[in-house]
Amino acid sequence: MRITLNKFGDILIARQAGKESFAAFQPSLKSVLPDEEVEIDFSGVVTFSPSWGDEFLTPLHKQHGDKLILINIENNPSVKETLKILDGISTIPFKVK
């Protein structure tokens, strides 16, 4: 399954917005098979804050573990720096493709 984050907007900020986005996407995640990867696509995201990321990515990682893969982050400094911060705070080893 691929989740394209820009469907939530190109500026992903605020803890509450991240929490609401995660909740809104939960019904779609019910169709993910146990061995299926969940790709998070950052294409089109301009700004990505640690608070939004923590509310969206951390629970996704708890649900899908090493099946959670982050893609299209290479040309986005905002995403790269936020992922460094999240890694330092939560010690979750996000996989990047």
MODELLER restraints for C-alpha pairs under 7 A, 6 or more apart:
rsr = mdl.restraints
at = mdl.atoms
rsr.add(forms.Gaussian(group=physical.xy_distance, feature=features.Distance(at['CA:1:A'], at['CA:32:A']), mean=6.77, stdev=0.5))
rsr.add(forms.Gaussian(group=physical.xy_distance, feature=features.Distance(at['CA:1:A'], at['CA:37:A']), mean=6.38, stdev=0.5))
rsr.add(forms.Gaussian(group=physical.xy_distance, feature=features.Distance(at['CA:1:A'], at['CA:38:A']), mean=4.94, stdev=0.5))
rsr.add(forms.Gaussian(group=physical.xy_distance, feature=features.Distance(at['CA:1:A'], at['CA:39:A']), mean=6.12, stdev=0.5))
rsr.add(forms.Gaussian(group=physical.xy_distance, feature=features.Distance(at['CA:2:A'], at['CA:38:A']), mean=5.84, stdev=0.5))
rsr.add(forms.Gaussian(group=physical.xy_distance, feature=features.Distance(at['CA:2:A'], at['CA:39:A']), mean=4.57, stdev=0.5))
rsr.add(forms.Gaussian(group=physical.xy_distance, feature=features.Distance(at['CA:2:A'], at['CA:40:A']), mean=5.98, stdev=0.5))
rsr.add(forms.Gaussian(group=physical.xy_distance, feature=features.Distance(at['CA:2:A'], at['CA:41:A']), mean=6.82, stdev=0.5))
rsr.add(forms.Gaussian(group=physical.xy_distance, feature=features.Distance(at['CA:3:A'], at['CA:39:A']), mean=6.02, stdev=0.5))
rsr.add(forms.Gaussian(group=physical.xy_distance, feature=features.Distance(at['CA:3:A'], at['CA:40:A']), mean=4.93, stdev=0.5))
rsr.add(forms.Gaussian(group=physical.xy_distance, feature=features.Distance(at['CA:3:A'], at['CA:41:A']), mean=5.92, stdev=0.5))
rsr.add(forms.Gaussian(group=physical.xy_distance, feature=features.Distance(at['CA:4:A'], at['CA:40:A']), mean=6.16, stdev=0.5))
rsr.add(forms.Gaussian(group=physical.xy_distance, feature=features.Distance(at['CA:4:A'], at['CA:41:A']), mean=4.71, stdev=0.5))
rsr.add(forms.Gaussian(group=physical.xy_distance, feature=features.Distance(at['CA:4:A'], at['CA:42:A']), mean=6.51, stdev=0.5))
rsr.add(forms.Gaussian(group=physical.xy_distance, feature=features.Distance(at['CA:5:A'], at['CA:40:A']), mean=6.89, stdev=0.5))
rsr.add(forms.Gaussian(group=physical.xy_distance, feature=features.Distance(at['CA:5:A'], at['CA:41:A']), mean=6.02, stdev=0.5))
rsr.add(forms.Gaussian(group=physical.xy_distance, feature=features.Distance(at['CA:5:A'], at['CA:42:A']), mean=5.76, stdev=0.5))
rsr.add(forms.Gaussian(group=physical.xy_distance, feature=features.Distance(at['CA:6:A'], at['CA:42:A']), mean=6.97, stdev=0.5))
rsr.add(forms.Gaussian(group=physical.xy_distance, feature=features.Distance(at['CA:6:A'], at['CA:43:A']), mean=6.86, stdev=0.5))
rsr.add(forms.Gaussian(group=physical.xy_distance, feature=features.Distance(at['CA:6:A'], at['CA:44:A']), mean=5.70, stdev=0.5))
rsr.add(forms.Gaussian(group=physical.xy_distance, feature=features.Distance(at['CA:6:A'], at['CA:45:A']), mean=5.57, stdev=0.5))
rsr.add(forms.Gaussian(group=physical.xy_distance, feature=features.Distance(at['CA:8:A'], at['CA:21:A']), mean=6.91, stdev=0.5))
rsr.add(forms.Gaussian(group=physical.xy_distance, feature=features.Distance(at['CA:10:A'], at['CA:44:A']), mean=6.06, stdev=0.5))
rsr.add(forms.Gaussian(group=physical.xy_distance, feature=features.Distance(at['CA:10:A'], at['CA:45:A']), mean=4.31, stdev=0.5))
rsr.add(forms.Gaussian(group=physical.xy_distance, feature=features.Distance(at['CA:10:A'], at['CA:46:A']), mean=5.25, stdev=0.5))
rsr.add(forms.Gaussian(group=physical.xy_distance, feature=features.Distance(at['CA:10:A'], at['CA:47:A']), mean=6.58, stdev=0.5))
rsr.add(forms.Gaussian(group=physical.xy_distance, feature=features.Distance(at['CA:11:A'], at['CA:45:A']), mean=6.34, stdev=0.5))
rsr.add(forms.Gaussian(group=physical.xy_distance, feature=features.Distance(at['CA:11:A'], at['CA:46:A']), mean=5.66, stdev=0.5))
rsr.add(forms.Gaussian(group=physical.xy_distance, feature=features.Distance(at['CA:11:A'], at['CA:47:A']), mean=4.64, stdev=0.5))
rsr.add(forms.Gaussian(group=physical.xy_distance, feature=features.Distance(at['CA:11:A'], at['CA:48:A']), mean=6.31, stdev=0.5))
rsr.add(forms.Gaussian(group=physical.xy_distance, feature=features.Distance(at['CA:12:A'], at['CA:47:A']), mean=5.82, stdev=0.5))
rsr.add(forms.Gaussian(group=physical.xy_distance, feature=features.Distance(at['CA:12:A'], at['CA:48:A']), mean=4.86, stdev=0.5))
rsr.add(forms.Gaussian(group=physical.xy_distance, feature=features.Distance(at['CA:12:A'], at['CA:49:A']), mean=6.26, stdev=0.5))
rsr.add(forms.Gaussian(group=physical.xy_distance, feature=features.Distance(at['CA:12:A'], at['CA:52:A']), mean=6.21, stdev=0.5))
rsr.add(forms.Gaussian(group=physical.xy_distance, feature=features.Distance(at['CA:13:A'], at['CA:48:A']), mean=6.09, stdev=0.5))
rsr.add(forms.Gaussian(group=physical.xy_distance, feature=features.Distance(at['CA:13:A'], at['CA:49:A']), mean=5.00, stdev=0.5))
rsr.add(forms.Gaussian(group=physical.xy_distance, feature=features.Distance(at['CA:13:A'], at['CA:51:A']), mean=6.78, stdev=0.5))
rsr.add(forms.Gaussian(group=physical.xy_distance, feature=features.Distance(at['CA:13:A'], at['CA:52:A']), mean=5.16, stdev=0.5))
rsr.add(forms.Gaussian(group=physical.xy_distance, feature=features.Distance(at['CA:14:A'], at['CA:51:A']), mean=5.73, stdev=0.5))
rsr.add(forms.Gaussian(group=physical.xy_distance, feature=features.Distance(at['CA:14:A'], at['CA:52:A']), mean=5.22, stdev=0.5))
rsr.add(forms.Gaussian(group=physical.xy_distance, feature=features.Distance(at['CA:15:A'], at['CA:51:A']), mean=4.66, stdev=0.5))
rsr.add(forms.Gaussian(group=physical.xy_distance, feature=features.Distance(at['CA:15:A'], at['CA:52:A']), mean=4.72, stdev=0.5))
rsr.add(forms.Gaussian(group=physical.xy_distance, feature=features.Distance(at['CA:15:A'], at['CA:55:A']), mean=6.14, stdev=0.5))
rsr.add(forms.Gaussian(group=physical.xy_distance, feature=features.Distance(at['CA:17:A'], at['CA:52:A']), mean=6.56, stdev=0.5))
rsr.add(forms.Gaussian(group=physical.xy_distance, feature=features.Distance(at['CA:18:A'], at['CA:52:A']), mean=4.23, stdev=0.5))
rsr.add(forms.Gaussian(group=physical.xy_distance, feature=features.Distance(at['CA:18:A'], at['CA:53:A']), mean=6.63, stdev=0.5))
rsr.add(forms.Gaussian(group=physical.xy_distance, feature=features.Distance(at['CA:18:A'], at['CA:55:A']), mean=5.07, stdev=0.5))
rsr.add(forms.Gaussian(group=physical.xy_distance, feature=features.Distance(at['CA:18:A'], at['CA:56:A']), mean=5.34, stdev=0.5))
rsr.add(forms.Gaussian(group=physical.xy_distance, feature=features.Distance(at['CA:19:A'], at['CA:55:A']), mean=5.00, stdev=0.5))
rsr.add(forms.Gaussian(group=physical.xy_distance, feature=features.Distance(at['CA:19:A'], at['CA:56:A']), mean=6.17, stdev=0.5))
rsr.add(forms.Gaussian(group=physical.xy_distance, feature=features.Distance(at['CA:22:A'], at['CA:56:A']), mean=5.19, stdev=0.5))
rsr.add(forms.Gaussian(group=physical.xy_distance, feature=features.Distance(at['CA:36:A'], at['CA:67:A']), mean=6.79, stdev=0.5))
rsr.add(forms.Gaussian(group=physical.xy_distance, feature=features.Distance(at['CA:37:A'], at['CA:67:A']), mean=4.53, stdev=0.5))
rsr.add(forms.Gaussian(group=physical.xy_distance, feature=features.Distance(at['CA:37:A'], at['CA:68:A']), mean=5.97, stdev=0.5))
rsr.add(forms.Gaussian(group=physical.xy_distance, feature=features.Distance(at['CA:37:A'], at['CA:69:A']), mean=6.92, stdev=0.5))
rsr.add(forms.Gaussian(group=physical.xy_distance, feature=features.Distance(at['CA:38:A'], at['CA:67:A']), mean=5.95, stdev=0.5))
rsr.add(forms.Gaussian(group=physical.xy_distance, feature=features.Distance(at['CA:38:A'], at['CA:68:A']), mean=4.87, stdev=0.5))
rsr.add(forms.Gaussian(group=physical.xy_distance, feature=features.Distance(at['CA:38:A'], at['CA:69:A']), mean=6.07, stdev=0.5))
rsr.add(forms.Gaussian(group=physical.xy_distance, feature=features.Distance(at['CA:39:A'], at['CA:68:A']), mean=6.01, stdev=0.5))
rsr.add(forms.Gaussian(group=physical.xy_distance, feature=features.Distance(at['CA:39:A'], at['CA:69:A']), mean=4.72, stdev=0.5))
rsr.add(forms.Gaussian(group=physical.xy_distance, feature=features.Distance(at['CA:39:A'], at['CA:70:A']), mean=5.70, stdev=0.5))
rsr.add(forms.Gaussian(group=physical.xy_distance, feature=features.Distance(at['CA:39:A'], at['CA:71:A']), mean=6.64, stdev=0.5))
rsr.add(forms.Gaussian(group=physical.xy_distance, feature=features.Distance(at['CA:40:A'], at['CA:69:A']), mean=6.14, stdev=0.5))
rsr.add(forms.Gaussian(group=physical.xy_distance, feature=features.Distance(at['CA:40:A'], at['CA:70:A']), mean=4.78, stdev=0.5))
rsr.add(forms.Gaussian(group=physical.xy_distance, feature=features.Distance(at['CA:40:A'], at['CA:71:A']), mean=5.95, stdev=0.5))
rsr.add(forms.Gaussian(group=physical.xy_distance, feature=features.Distance(at['CA:41:A'], at['CA:70:A']), mean=6.25, stdev=0.5))
rsr.add(forms.Gaussian(group=physical.xy_distance, feature=features.Distance(at['CA:41:A'], at['CA:71:A']), mean=4.95, stdev=0.5))
rsr.add(forms.Gaussian(group=physical.xy_distance, feature=features.Distance(at['CA:41:A'], at['CA:72:A']), mean=5.86, stdev=0.5))
rsr.add(forms.Gaussian(group=physical.xy_distance, feature=features.Distance(at['CA:42:A'], at['CA:71:A']), mean=6.31, stdev=0.5))
rsr.add(forms.Gaussian(group=physical.xy_distance, feature=features.Distance(at['CA:42:A'], at['CA:72:A']), mean=5.31, stdev=0.5))
rsr.add(forms.Gaussian(group=physical.xy_distance, feature=features.Distance(at['CA:42:A'], at['CA:73:A']), mean=5.95, stdev=0.5))
rsr.add(forms.Gaussian(group=physical.xy_distance, feature=features.Distance(at['CA:43:A'], at['CA:72:A']), mean=5.71, stdev=0.5))
rsr.add(forms.Gaussian(group=physical.xy_distance, feature=features.Distance(at['CA:47:A'], at['CA:78:A']), mean=5.69, stdev=0.5))
rsr.add(forms.Gaussian(group=physical.xy_distance, feature=features.Distance(at['CA:48:A'], at['CA:78:A']), mean=5.78, stdev=0.5))
rsr.add(forms.Gaussian(group=physical.xy_distance, feature=features.Distance(at['CA:48:A'], at['CA:79:A']), mean=5.52, stdev=0.5))
rsr.add(forms.Gaussian(group=physical.xy_distance, feature=features.Distance(at['CA:48:A'], at['CA:82:A']), mean=6.73, stdev=0.5))
rsr.add(forms.Gaussian(group=physical.xy_distance, feature=features.Distance(at['CA:49:A'], at['CA:82:A']), mean=6.09, stdev=0.5))
rsr.add(forms.Gaussian(group=physical.xy_distance, feature=features.Distance(at['CA:50:A'], at['CA:82:A']), mean=5.21, stdev=0.5))
rsr.add(forms.Gaussian(group=physical.xy_distance, feature=features.Distance(at['CA:50:A'], at['CA:85:A']), mean=6.83, stdev=0.5))
rsr.add(forms.Gaussian(group=physical.xy_distance, feature=features.Distance(at['CA:50:A'], at['CA:86:A']), mean=6.39, stdev=0.5))
rsr.add(forms.Gaussian(group=physical.xy_distance, feature=features.Distance(at['CA:54:A'], at['CA:86:A']), mean=6.79, stdev=0.5))
rsr.add(forms.Gaussian(group=physical.xy_distance, feature=features.Distance(at['CA:61:A'], at['CA:68:A']), mean=6.17, stdev=0.5))
rsr.add(forms.Gaussian(group=physical.xy_distance, feature=features.Distance(at['CA:68:A'], at['CA:95:A']), mean=6.79, stdev=0.5))
rsr.add(forms.Gaussian(group=physical.xy_distance, feature=features.Distance(at['CA:69:A'], at['CA:95:A']), mean=5.05, stdev=0.5))
rsr.add(forms.Gaussian(group=physical.xy_distance, feature=features.Distance(at['CA:69:A'], at['CA:96:A']), mean=5.65, stdev=0.5))
rsr.add(forms.Gaussian(group=physical.xy_distance, feature=features.Distance(at['CA:69:A'], at['CA:97:A']), mean=6.54, stdev=0.5))
rsr.add(forms.Gaussian(group=physical.xy_distance, feature=features.Distance(at['CA:70:A'], at['CA:95:A']), mean=6.04, stdev=0.5))
rsr.add(forms.Gaussian(group=physical.xy_distance, feature=features.Distance(at['CA:70:A'], at['CA:96:A']), mean=4.67, stdev=0.5))
rsr.add(forms.Gaussian(group=physical.xy_distance, feature=features.Distance(at['CA:70:A'], at['CA:97:A']), mean=6.09, stdev=0.5))
rsr.add(forms.Gaussian(group=physical.xy_distance, feature=features.Distance(at['CA:71:A'], at['CA:96:A']), mean=5.95, stdev=0.5))
rsr.add(forms.Gaussian(group=physical.xy_distance, feature=features.Distance(at['CA:71:A'], at['CA:97:A']), mean=5.24, stdev=0.5))
rsr.add(forms.Gaussian(group=physical.xy_distance, feature=features.Distance(at['CA:73:A'], at['CA:79:A']), mean=6.23, stdev=0.5))
rsr.add(forms.Gaussian(group=physical.xy_distance, feature=features.Distance(at['CA:73:A'], at['CA:80:A']), mean=6.52, stdev=0.5))
rsr.add(forms.Gaussian(group=physical.xy_distance, feature=features.Distance(at['CA:87:A'], at['CA:93:A']), mean=6.51, stdev=0.5))
